[in-house]
Amino acid sequence: ACALQTCISANTYSPEKCDAHLKRLYQCCSKLYQDRAESNGTERGSGSDQENISTACPMQKVVERWLKSHP
């Protein structure tokens, strides 16, 4: 997250230069949501909204949608 913030600050007018940092962050968030689902014994994407909240990550649906559109 710090590397992403530094990149965005340095590339204010070209944020696409930071896509690699953003992808790593979203992959990390995706793993977080997957690990939570496995530890709770639920399928990925199911469970209560409260279980799927992270203060460091966007909502799970946003993460999954972004990763689908940025293979």
N, CA, C and O atoms as a GROMACS GRO file, in nm:
protein
  284
    1ALA      N    1   0.082  -0.119   0.000
    1ALA     CA    2   0.000   0.000   0.000
    1ALA      C    3   0.087   0.126   0.000
    1ALA      O    4   0.053   0.225  -0.064
    2CYS      N    5   0.199   0.121   0.072
    2CYS     CA    6   0.288   0.237   0.076
    2CYS      C    7   0.352   0.260  -0.060
    2CYS      O    8   0.365   0.374  -0.104
    3ALA      N    9   0.392   0.153  -0.127
    3ALA     CA   10   0.452   0.165  -0.260
    3ALA      C   11   0.351   0.222  -0.358
    3ALA      O   12   0.386   0.302  -0.445
    4LEU      N   13   0.226   0.180  -0.346
    4LEU     CA   14   0.121   0.233  -0.433
    4LEU      C   15   0.102   0.382  -0.408
    4LEU      O   16   0.093   0.459  -0.504
    5GLN      N   17   0.096   0.423  -0.285
    5GLN     CA   18   0.078   0.564  -0.252
    5GLN      C   19   0.194   0.648  -0.305
    5GLN      O   20   0.173   0.756  -0.359
    6THR      N   21   0.315   0.599  -0.290
    6THR     CA   22   0.433   0.669  -0.341
    6THR      C   23   0.426   0.682  -0.492
    6THR      O   24   0.454   0.788  -0.547
    7CYS      N   25   0.388   0.573  -0.559
    7CYS     CA   26   0.377   0.574  -0.705
    7CYS      C   27   0.271   0.673  -0.751
    7CYS      O   28   0.294   0.751  -0.843
    8ILE      N   29   0.157   0.671  -0.687
    8ILE     CA   30   0.049   0.764  -0.726
    8ILE      C   31   0.092   0.908  -0.704
    8ILE      O   32   0.062   0.995  -0.786
    9SER      N   33   0.162   0.934  -0.595
    9SER     CA   34   0.210   1.070  -0.569
    9SER      C   35   0.310   1.115  -0.676
    9SER      O   36   0.310   1.231  -0.718
   10ALA      N   37   0.393   1.022  -0.718
   10ALA     CA   38   0.496   1.056  -0.818
   10ALA      C   39   0.440   1.063  -0.960
   10ALA      O   40   0.500   1.124  -1.047
   11ASN      N   41   0.325   1.001  -0.983
   11ASN     CA   42   0.266   0.994  -1.117
   11ASN      C   43   0.124   1.048  -1.118
   11ASN      O   44   0.032   0.984  -1.170
   12THR      N   45   0.106   1.164  -1.061
   12THR     CA   46  -0.026   1.224  -1.048
   12THR      C   47  -0.102   1.227  -1.181
   12THR      O   48  -0.222   1.200  -1.184
   13TYR      N   49  -0.033   1.258  -1.288
   13TYR     CA   50  -0.099   1.274  -1.418
   13TYR      C   51  -0.094   1.147  -1.502
   13TYR      O   52  -0.142   1.146  -1.615
   14SER      N   53  -0.036   1.041  -1.449
   14SER     CA   54  -0.027   0.913  -1.520
   14SER      C   55  -0.048   0.797  -1.423
   14SER      O   56   0.042   0.715  -1.406
   15PRO      N   57  -0.166   0.788  -1.359
   15PRO     CA   58  -0.188   0.684  -1.258
   15PRO      C   59  -0.178   0.542  -1.314
   15PRO      O   60  -0.155   0.448  -1.238
   16GLU      N   61  -0.196   0.526  -1.446
   16GLU     CA   62  -0.184   0.393  -1.505
   16GLU      C   63  -0.045   0.334  -1.487
   16GLU      O   64  -0.027   0.213  -1.497
   17LYS      N   65   0.055   0.418  -1.460
   17LYS     CA   66   0.190   0.370  -1.434
   17LYS      C   67   0.197   0.293  -1.302
   17LYS      O   68   0.297   0.226  -1.274
   18CYS      N   69   0.094   0.302  -1.221
   18CYS     CA   70   0.092   0.237  -1.090
   18CYS      C   71   0.007   0.110  -1.089
   18CYS      O   72  -0.017   0.052  -0.983
   19ASP      N   73  -0.038   0.066  -1.206
   19ASP     CA   74  -0.125  -0.051  -1.212
   19ASP      C   75  -0.061  -0.176  -1.152
   19ASP      O   76  -0.132  -0.258  -1.092
   20ALA      N   77   0.069  -0.193  -1.166
   20ALA     CA   78   0.135  -0.311  -1.109
   20ALA      C   79   0.124  -0.311  -0.956
   20ALA      O   80   0.102  -0.415  -0.895
   21HIS      N   81   0.140  -0.193  -0.896
   21HIS     CA   82   0.127  -0.182  -0.750
   21HIS      C   83  -0.018  -0.207  -0.707
   21HIS      O   84  -0.043  -0.275  -0.608
   22LEU      N   85  -0.110  -0.152  -0.783
   22LEU     CA   86  -0.252  -0.170  -0.752
   22LEU      C   87  -0.292  -0.316  -0.766
   22LEU      O   88  -0.368  -0.368  -0.684
   23LYS      N   89  -0.241  -0.383  -0.869
   23LYS     CA   90  -0.273  -0.524  -0.889
   23LYS      C   91  -0.221  -0.607  -0.772
   23LYS      O   92  -0.292  -0.696  -0.724
   24ARG      N   93  -0.100  -0.580  -0.724
   24ARG     CA   94  -0.047  -0.654  -0.610
   24ARG      C   95  -0.132  -0.632  -0.485
   24ARG      O   96  -0.158  -0.725  -0.409
   25LEU      N   97  -0.177  -0.508  -0.464
   25LEU     CA   98  -0.263  -0.479  -0.349
   25LEU      C   99  -0.394  -0.556  -0.361
   25LEU      O  100  -0.439  -0.617  -0.264
   26TYR      N  101  -0.457  -0.553  -0.477
   26TYR     CA  102  -0.584  -0.622  -0.496
   26TYR      C  103  -0.568  -0.773  -0.487
   26TYR      O  104  -0.658  -0.841  -0.437
   27GLN      N  105  -0.455  -0.828  -0.533
   27GLN     CA  106  -0.431  -0.971  -0.517
   27GLN      C  107  -0.419  -1.007  -0.369
   27GLN      O  108  -0.469  -1.110  -0.325
   28CYS      N  109  -0.354  -0.922  -0.295
   28CYS     CA  110  -0.341  -0.943  -0.151
   28CYS      C  111  -0.479  -0.938  -0.085
   28CYS      O  112  -0.511  -1.022  -0.001
   29CYS      N  113  -0.560  -0.841  -0.123
   29CYS     CA  114  -0.695  -0.830  -0.067
   29CYS      C  115  -0.779  -0.951  -0.104
   29CYS      O  116  -0.855  -1.002  -0.022
   30SER      N  117  -0.766  -0.997  -0.227
   30SER     CA  118  -0.840  -1.115  -0.271
   30SER      C  119  -0.802  -1.236  -0.187
   30SER      O  120  -0.889  -1.313  -0.146
   31LYS      N  121  -0.674  -1.252  -0.160
   31LYS     CA  122  -0.627  -1.362  -0.076
   31LYS      C  123  -0.682  -1.348   0.066
   31LYS      O  124  -0.722  -1.447   0.127
   32LEU      N  125  -0.685  -1.227   0.118
   32LEU     CA  126  -0.742  -1.203   0.250
   32LEU      C  127  -0.886  -1.251   0.256
   32LEU      O  128  -0.925  -1.322   0.349
   33TYR      N  129  -0.966  -1.211   0.156
   33TYR     CA  130  -1.107  -1.251   0.155
   33TYR      C  131  -1.120  -1.403   0.138
   33TYR      O  132  -1.206  -1.465   0.201
   34GLN      N  133  -1.035  -1.463   0.055
   34GLN     CA  134  -1.039  -1.607   0.035
   34GLN      C  135  -1.002  -1.680   0.164
   34GLN      O  136  -1.070  -1.776   0.202
   35ASP      N  137  -0.897  -1.636   0.232
   35ASP     CA  138  -0.855  -1.699   0.357
   35ASP      C  139  -0.964  -1.686   0.464
   35ASP      O  140  -0.987  -1.779   0.541
   36ARG      N  141  -1.029  -1.572   0.469
   36ARG     CA  142  -1.138  -1.554   0.566
   36ARG      C  143  -1.252  -1.651   0.540
   36ARG      O  144  -1.307  -1.711   0.632
   37ALA      N  145  -1.287  -1.666   0.411
   37ALA     CA  146  -1.396  -1.757   0.375
   37ALA      C  147  -1.359  -1.900   0.413
   37ALA      O  148  -1.443  -1.974   0.465
   38GLU      N  149  -1.235  -1.939   0.387
   38GLU     CA  150  -1.192  -2.075   0.420
   38GLU      C  151  -1.190  -2.097   0.571
   38GLU      O  152  -1.231  -2.203   0.618
   39SER      N  153  -1.145  -1.999   0.646
   39SER     CA  154  -1.140  -2.015   0.792
   39SER      C  155  -1.280  -2.014   0.853
   39SER      O  156  -1.302  -2.072   0.960
   40ASN      N  157  -1.374  -1.950   0.786
   40ASN     CA  158  -1.512  -1.947   0.836
   40ASN      C  159  -1.593  -2.064   0.782
   40ASN      O  160  -1.709  -2.082   0.820
   41GLY      N  161  -1.532  -2.144   0.693
   41GLY     CA  162  -1.604  -2.257   0.636
   41GLY      C  163  -1.713  -2.218   0.540
   41GLY      O  164  -1.811  -2.290   0.524
   42THR      N  165  -1.696  -2.103   0.475
   42THR     CA  166  -1.795  -2.057   0.378
   42THR      C  167  -1.732  -2.050   0.241
   42THR      O  168  -1.610  -2.054   0.226
   43GLU      N  169  -1.817  -2.039   0.140
   43GLU     CA  170  -1.766  -2.022   0.005
   43GLU      C  171  -1.719  -1.880  -0.014
   43GLU      O  172  -1.763  -1.789   0.056
   44ARG      N  173  -1.630  -1.863  -0.108
   44ARG     CA  174  -1.580  -1.729  -0.140
   44ARG      C  175  -1.697  -1.642  -0.182
   44ARG      O  176  -1.778  -1.681  -0.267
   45GLY      N  177  -1.705  -1.525  -0.123
   45GLY     CA  178  -1.811  -1.432  -0.158
   45GLY      C  179  -1.938  -1.448  -0.077
   45GLY      O  180  -2.029  -1.366  -0.088
   46SER      N  181  -1.945  -1.551   0.006
   46SER     CA  182  -2.063  -1.566   0.090
   46SER      C  183  -2.029  -1.524   0.231
   46SER      O  184  -1.917  -1.482   0.259
   47GLY      N  185  -2.123  -1.534   0.319
   47GLY     CA  186  -2.100  -1.490   0.456
   47GLY      C  187  -2.162  -1.354   0.476
   47GLY      O  188  -2.210  -1.291   0.381
   48SER      N  189  -2.160  -1.308   0.597
   48SER     CA  190  -2.222  -1.179   0.626
   48SER      C  191  -2.137  -1.065   0.574
   48SER      O  192  -2.016  -1.081   0.554
   49ASP      N  193  -2.199  -0.952   0.551
   49ASP     CA  194  -2.125  -0.834   0.506
   49ASP      C  195  -2.020  -0.795   0.608
   49ASP      O  196  -1.912  -0.748   0.570
   50GLN      N  197  -2.049  -0.813   0.735
   50GLN     CA  198  -1.954  -0.776   0.841
   50GLN      C  199  -1.826  -0.858   0.831
   50GLN      O  200  -1.717  -0.807   0.855
   51GLU      N  201  -1.839  -0.987   0.795
   51GLU     CA  202  -1.721  -1.073   0.782
   51GLU      C  203  -1.635  -1.033   0.663
   51GLU      O  204  -1.514  -1.060   0.663
   52ASN      N  205  -1.693  -0.970   0.563
   52ASN     CA  206  -1.622  -0.938   0.440
   52ASN      C  207  -1.576  -0.793   0.434
   52ASN      O  208  -1.556  -0.740   0.324
   53ILE      N  209  -1.560  -0.730   0.548
   53ILE     CA  210  -1.515  -0.591   0.552
   53ILE      C  211  -1.369  -0.586   0.593
   53ILE      O  212  -1.326  -0.658   0.684
   54SER      N  213  -1.293  -0.502   0.527
   54SER     CA  214  -1.154  -0.479   0.562
   54SER      C  215  -1.129  -0.330   0.557
   54SER      O  216  -1.171  -0.264   0.462
   55THR      N  217  -1.063  -0.277   0.657
   55THR     CA  218  -1.033  -0.134   0.655
   55THR      C  219  -0.920  -0.102   0.559
   55THR      O  220  -0.902   0.014   0.522
   56ALA      N  221  -0.843  -0.202   0.517
   56ALA     CA  222  -0.730  -0.179   0.427
   56ALA      C  223  -0.763  -0.212   0.282
   56ALA      O  224  -0.687  -0.175   0.192
   57CYS      N  225  -0.874  -0.279   0.257
   57CYS     CA  226  -0.907  -0.324   0.122
   57CYS      C  227  -1.042  -0.270   0.078
   57CYS      O  228  -1.131  -0.245   0.160
   58PRO      N  229  -1.057  -0.251  -0.054
   58PRO     CA  230  -1.191  -0.220  -0.105
   58PRO      C  231  -1.284  -0.338  -0.081
   58PRO      O  232  -1.238  -0.446  -0.044
   59MET      N  233  -1.411  -0.318  -0.101
   59MET     CA  234  -1.507  -0.427  -0.084
   59MET      C  235  -1.469  -0.543  -0.175
   59MET      O  236  -1.412  -0.523  -0.282
   60GLN      N  237  -1.500  -0.663  -0.131
   60GLN     CA  238  -1.461  -0.783  -0.203
   60GLN      C  239  -1.509  -0.782  -0.348
   60GLN      O  240  -1.434  -0.819  -0.438
   61LYS      N  241  -1.631  -0.740  -0.373
   61LYS     CA  242  -1.684  -0.737  -0.510
   61LYS      C  243  -1.604  -0.641  -0.598
   61LYS      O  244  -1.583  -0.669  -0.716
   62VAL      N  245  -1.560  -0.531  -0.542
   62VAL     CA  246  -1.480  -0.434  -0.617
   62VAL      C  247  -1.345  -0.495  -0.653
   62VAL      O  248  -1.297  -0.481  -0.766
   63VAL      N  249  -1.284  -0.563  -0.556
   63VAL     CA  250  -1.154  -0.628  -0.579
   63VAL      C  251  -1.167  -0.732  -0.691
   63VAL      O  252  -1.087  -0.733  -0.784
   64GLU      N  253  -1.268  -0.818  -0.681
   64GLU     CA  254  -1.285  -0.923  -0.781
   64GLU      C  255  -1.315  -0.866  -0.918
   64GLU      O  256  -1.263  -0.916  -1.018
   65ARG      N  257  -1.396  -0.762  -0.926
   65ARG     CA  258  -1.429  -0.700  -1.055
   65ARG      C  259  -1.303  -0.638  -1.116
   65ARG      O  260  -1.279  -0.652  -1.236
   66TRP      N  261  -1.222  -0.568  -1.035
   66TRP     CA  262  -1.101  -0.505  -1.086
   66TRP      C  263  -1.004  -0.612  -1.138
   66TRP      O  264  -0.946  -0.597  -1.246
   67LEU      N  265  -0.985  -0.719  -1.061
   67LEU     CA  266  -0.892  -0.825  -1.104
   67LEU      C  267  -0.939  -0.893  -1.232
   67LEU      O  268  -0.857  -0.931  -1.316
   68LYS      N  269  -1.070  -0.908  -1.248
   68LYS     CA  270  -1.122  -0.967  -1.374
   68LYS      C  271  -1.092  -0.878  -1.494
   68LYS      O  272  -1.062  -0.928  -1.603
   69SER      N  273  -1.099  -0.748  -1.474
   69SER     CA  274  -1.079  -0.657  -1.587
   69SER      C  275  -0.932  -0.620  -1.608
   69SER      O  276  -0.899  -0.549  -1.703
   70HIS      N  277  -0.843  -0.668  -1.520
   70HIS     CA  278  -0.699  -0.642  -1.531
   70HIS      C  279  -0.621  -0.773  -1.514
   70HIS      O  280  -0.549  -0.792  -1.416
   71PRO      N  281  -0.636  -0.865  -1.614
   71PRO     CA  282  -0.570  -0.997  -1.600
   71PRO      C  283  -0.418  -0.991  -1.601
   71PRO      O  284  -0.352  -1.095  -1.590
   0.00000   0.00000   0.00000
